[in-house]
Amino acid sequence: MTEPVTFTFAETDIDRIAGAEGRVAVIVGGDGRLDRGARRVNRLTKGALARLVEGERFAKAKPGEVLSLAYPTGMAAEAVDVVRLDRRCDVQDARRAGVALARAMGKADLMLLAGNHARLAAIVTGIALRHYDFDRHRSAEPDPRGAVTVMCAKPEEAEAAVAAPLAVAEGVHFTRDLVNEPANHLTTISFAERLKEMEALGLEVEVLEEPDLEKLGMGSLLSVGQGSASPSKVVVMHWKGGKADDKPLALVGKGVVFDTGGISLKPAAGMEDMTMDMGGAGVVAGVMRTLARRKAGANVVGLVGLVENMPSGTATRPGDVVRSMKGDTIEVINTDAEGRLVLADVMWYAQERFAPVGMVDLATLTGAIIIGLGHEKAGVFSNDDGFCKSFLKAADAEGEGAWRMPLGAAYDKMLKSTIADMKNVGGRPAGSITAAQFLQRFVKEGCPWIHLDIAGVAHVKDETTYAPKGATGWGVMALNRLVAENYEG
């Protein structure tokens, strides 16, 4: 995976500042007061730092914004980055400051003079999340990645405080790598292999092959991949950090490694983006990696259905009827509505095998959710108000946009089939809602459930708060917080 930036924590040593190469960053509050490290920078630059802080640019700067002094006199650094950030600032402002520093540093080294700033962990989190570049398929040898030296008042305490946030950042990077990976490099086989490698972190990882899925009766999932040369798989990742007899939280992800639409072929324009149609599975994998890395005190099981949706002589046709593991029959009206066919069987299997305390499924499921919510928020559907509120609270705390959408019997009627138990689509109106209604048919009575439609937030064309354009890793932070606040301790 893409290696996260490395952090070293040390006590503030003002004698090292003059010779530091790369970039040096100082933090200054709105009152303009300079701490010990900043005062040394000001002396080295013959007052240039004070002039900047006393000037109009700094006065107009927003919390978390970075202003730079290029090639400062008296220092070996190529720039001094001045972060406007009050000591008791908002966590999101502190993260934005870290993001701004990561953008500024590029691949240079950074010395961050943090003093005793109260939001140091959030600043480090911002740097770690934004310091990402997916460059593994470029032929040119990449420049070495810079490292961050954090000088602060209590380095051992600071290092301990950022251990969990850095585990989250690693999980986010893992998800981004998976979602950014081209489909000829991330096949169902190689995807499963990457997940299997996480056994080294303490996860229990089991790969169910096609004969296993046939034996279980997963006709819905298998119908999606039957037109591809790549074998369909279900991967089960189990983190057992809680009590032995505690039922786990289940996370279920759609893992369509490439989606042509099948016989209901997509238009050529933009089809290259369908390498990201395994985004739900990517998020589940990133969350499981995070939980293992930070040794979470909870039981969580992550299940992903890995398939490829291709047109061929063996592919499922519009009008075919398939049988799910639950036993319900499904009339396939549109083979491009394949994600729900995958999730239906994996969700049912998760409940049958693990009887989870709750279940969250994630999928780049519908284009309709982008029409409704754009690229700012994921669509949230749920059968349990308390469970849903817990997730929305976690997503809001992490700055990951999410918006609850409705469910209802009127939408459910739109899935009625004349020849089977249901259709896999309900028409153009309320497309995201009818997709969620389809999935709800595979949720057992009494199981708290959340469906996250992440089609608009998993992979984007422009930079987001924490990520460059491309894969975002949306959902890893929110789900990790959901686990931490509701299932640990």
N, C-alpha and C positions, 0 to 999 in steps of 0.2 A: 504494500500500500504506500501511498504518498507519505513520506516521513514528516510528522509535525515538526515545527521549529523547536529547537532545544532551548531550555531556560536554565540559567545558572544563577543562584542567589548568593549574595555576599553582603557583608557589612559595608556601609558607605565608606569609601576610601577616596578622599578628595584628591590625593596625590596621583591617582590613576587617570583622572579625567583628561588632563592635557594630552596624554599620549594615546587615548582611545581612538581607534580607527573606525571607519564606517560612520555611524550616526550616534549622537548623544541626545537624549531626551530629558527635559525637565518638566515638572508639573507646577503650574502657577494658578492660584485661585483668582477669583474676580477682584479681590482686594489688592492684587498685585504684589503681595508679600513674597519674598524669595526665601526658600529654605537654605540649609547649609550647602547642599550640592549646587543649587542654582546660584548662590552667591559666588561660589568658586568659578562657575562658568562665566558669570558676569565680570569677575576680575580678569579672567583669562582673555575675554573678548573686549576688554577695555570699555566696559559699560554698554556694549551693544544690546545685551539681553534686557537691561533696565530700560533702554530707550524704546525697544520694541514693546515691552509690557506697559510702558507709560503712554504709548501712542494710540492712535485712533483704530488701527487694525485690531489690536488686542481688545480694545474696549467694545468693538462690534462683534468679536468672535463669539460663537455659540458654545455652550458647555460641551466638552469633548472635542472641539475643533483644534487642529494643529496648525501652527504657523512656524515657518522654517527660516533659519538664518543660514544661508549657503556659504560654505568655505570660510568658517569663522577664523578671524585672526587670533593667533596664540594657541590654536588647537590643531591636533592632527586630524580630527574628524572632518568629514566632507560636509556636515551640516549639524546644526543644533535645532532640534524639534521642540517647540514650546507648546505644551498642552494646556489649554485653559480648562481647569477642572477644580471646582471647590472640594475641600477635603471631605465634606459630608454630602457628596453629590448623590444623585440617583444612580442605581446600578446600571440602567440602560445607558445613561450618559457616560459612565465609566467604561462600559464595553465599547461604546462608539469611539471613545478616545483610543482604546486599544486597536480598534479597526483602522482608525486614521494613522496610527503609528505603523501598523503592518503595511498599509499602502505606501507610506513614505519610505520605509526601509527597503522594500523590494527584497533583493537577495544580499543586501549589505548586513554587516553586524550592527547591533543596536545595544547601547548602554543606556538603560533606563534608570534615572536617579529618582527613585520613588519615595525616599525619606520614610516617613511614618504614615503615608497616605492610607486612609481607612478603606478605600475601595481598590486596593492593589490587586486582589484576586479577580475582580471584574475586569480591570485593565488587562491583566495577563490573559484572561479568557478571550477578550476581544482580539488581542494579537494572535492567539493560537487559532481562533476560528477563521480569521481573514487571511492568515499567511498560508495560502494554498494555491497551487498551480498544477494542473493536470498536463504534464509535458512528456509522458513516457513514450509517446508515439512520434515525437519529433526526431529527425535524424541528427540534428546538431547536438553536440554534447552540451547538456544544460550547465549553466553556471552553478558553482557551489552555493548551497543555501546558507544564508547568514544565521547567526545564533544571537540570542538575547541574554545579556547580563543584567540582572536586576540588582541594583544596590539599594538596600533598605535598612531600616533600624533593627529588625529582628528577622534575619534571613531564614532561620530554621522554622520559625512559626509561619512565615510567608510561604515557604516551600510546602509545608504540610497543608496549608489552607488551599493551595491551588492544585493539589493532587487530584481531587475529584473533578474539578472543572477541566483539567487537562485530559482526564479519561474521557469526558464527554466530547471534547474537541477531537480526540482520536476516533471516537465512534462516528462523529460527523464526517471526518475526512474519509473514513472507510466507506460510508454510504455514498459520498460524492464520487469516489473512485469507481464504485460499482455502477452508478448511474451514468457516469461519463464514458464508461468503457464501450467501445464499438462492439457490435453483436458478433463479429467474427472472432473476437477475443474473449467475450463473455458469453459462452454457450451455456446450455443447461448443465453440461458436464463440468466445465471449468468453474461455473458459479458454485456448484455443489462442492467442488474441491476446495475452493476458497473458504467456504463455510466450515468444511471438515477440518481445515487447518486451525480453527479456533479452539479445538480441543486442547491445544497447548496452553490456552488461557484458563482452563478449568471448566469449560462448557462440555456438556455431553451432547454430541452431534450424531444424529442417525439419518441416513439417506435411504428413503423408500424408492425402489425402482419400479418400472412399469408392471412387472409381474405382481409385486406387492400391492400396487394400486388397483390392478384388476381384481385381485383377490378380495380387496376391501370394498369393491363395487364403485370405485370413483369414475363412473362413466362420463360424468359431466366434465371433470378436469381432463380426462384422457381424450375426449372428443376435440379439445382445442389443439392439442399437439399432434394429432394423428396424421396431419399433412406434412409434418416436418421430419427430416432425417435425424434431428436431435431428440433423444429420448426424454420423455416427461419424467419429472421427479418431484417428490416432496421431501424437504429437509426439515428435521425437527431439532431445534437447539434448546437445551434445557439448562437453566442456571438454578442451582439449588443452594441458595444462600440463606433461606429461612428455615423454619422448623420443619422437621421431616414429615409431619402429618398435615402441614398447611397446604391447601390446594393452591395451584399457581394462578397468576394472571396470564392470560393467553394473548399473544400478539400474532396476527395472521397477515401475511403479505402476498400481494399479487406479484408474481415473478415472470412476466412475459418478456423473455429476453429480446425478442423482436416481434413486432406486430404489423404484418402486412394488411391485416383485415381478413385474411383468409380468402375464401371464394368471394365474399363481399369486399372486394379489393379496395383499399384506400386510394385516393388520388396520389399521383407521383410527387407532386409538390409538397415538401415537408415530411415525406415518409422517412427520411433519414433521421428525424428526431425520435422515431419509434424505438430506438435503442434504449430510451428512458422508460419504456413501459413496464420495466421491472422495478420501478421506483419504490413501490410499497414493500417489496421484499428487501430492497436495499436499506430502507429505514429500519425494518425489523432486525436485519443483520447488524446495523450500526448500534442499535439500542442494546442488543445482546452483547456485543463487544464492550460497550461502555459498562454494563452491569458487571461483566467479568473483570474488567480492568480495575474497577473501583471496589470490587468485592462486596457488592450490594447485599444487604441482609434481607433478601426476599426471594421467593420462588417465582420464577417467570419462565414460561415456555414460549419460544418463537417458532412459528411454523410458516414455511414459504412453499408455494406451489410454483415450480419452475417448468415452463413450457415455451414453445415457439409456435406462433400462429402463421402458418404458411399455406399457400394454395398449391394443390397437387392433385393427382388422381386418387389419392387416399384421404383427402381433406374432407371434413364435415361440410355438408351442403346446406344452404338455406332450405328450410322445410323438414330437415331431419329431426327425429325425436330421440333424445338421449335420456338415460336414467341416472339420477344422482345417487350418491352413497346413502342419502336419507331414504331413497326409494321413490321419490317424486320424479315424474317425467317432465321433460322440458322440450318444447318445440323451439328449435333454433331458427328464428326469423332472420337474424342478422349475425353472420359469423364474426363481425367486427365488434360485437358486444360479448367478447370472450372472457374478459376479466372476471365477471360475475360467475361464469361457469367454473372457473378455477377456484374462486373463493368459496363457493357454495360447498364443495366437497371438503376443502381443507378446514373450513369452519366447523362442519359437522363432525369431522374426524377429531378435531381439537376438543370438542365437547364430549364426544363419546369416550375418548381415551383419558382425558385429564379432568373432566368436570370442573372447569376453571371457576374462580371467584368472579371473574369478569373477562370479557373478550373485546379486543380492539382489532379491527381489520383496517388495513391501509391499501389504497390502490390508486393508480393513475387511471381512474375508471371512466370518466365522461368528459367530453369537450363541453358539455352543457354547463358544467360547474364553472368553467372559465368565462362563459357568457354571463353567468350570474355574479361571480365574485372576482373576476379578473385574476391577476397573479399576486394579489395581496393576501388572500386568505384561503384556507382550505375549507371545504364543506364538511360540517359535522352533523351526523345523524345518530340518534340514540333512542333506546327504549327505556332509559332509566335517567331521571332528572338529576339525581345525586351524583351518579357516575359521570354524567356529561358535565355537570358544573365543576367537578374535580379536574377534569381534563381541561376545560376552558380556562380555569384559574391557572393551571400549570402552563398552558400555552401563552397566556397573557404575561405571566411572570418572566417567561423566556423570550418575549418579543416575537413569538411565532404566531402569525395571524390565523385565526380560526373563527368560523361563524356557524352557529347552529341553524340547521335547515329543518323543515317540517316533514313528518310522516303522517299517513292517514289512510283510512279504508278506501276513500275515493280514488286515491292513486293506485292502491293495490288492485282495484277492479280493472285497471288498464292492462294488467298482465294476463287476463283471461284468455285461454286458448280453446279452440273448438275441438282439438284432437289430442291434447295432452293436459297435464295438470296446470301448466303455465307456459307462457311465452318468455323468451329471454329479453324482450324489449317491449316497451309500452307505447311507442310512437315518439314523435318529436316533442310534444309538450311535456314539461316537467321531467326531462330526461334523467337528470341526476337523482330526482326523488324516486322515480319508478325503479331505477337501478338499486337504490337503497331498499326499496320495498321488496324487490326480488331477494336481496340478501337476507332481509329480516325473516323470510320464510324458512331460513336455515338456522335460525336462532331458537334454541329450546326455551320453553316456558321457564321463567325464573332466572335466566342467565342475563346479567347486566351486559349490555353490548353497545359499542360505539363503532360507527363506520366513518372513516375519514377518506373523503375523495380529494386526493392531492394532485390532481392533474394540472392545476394551475400553479402549484408552488414547488413541485419537485425539481423542475428544470426550467430555467428562464433565460431570456435573451439579453437581459441587462443585469448589471450588478445589483445585489440586494444589500441589506445592512451588513450581513456577515460573510457574504460570499461573492466571488467574481462571477461573471456570467457563466451559465452552465448549470450543473447540478448544485443544489443548495444544501442538501442534507436536512431539509425541513422535517421536523417531527422527532428527531433524536433527542433534542434537548427537552422538549415538552413531555415526551413519554418517560424519559429518565426521571424528570421531576415528579411526574404522576406516581411512579413507583416509589421514589424516595419519600414522598409526603403521605402516601396512603397505604403502602404495603411493607414498609420497613419499621422495625422497632415495635 
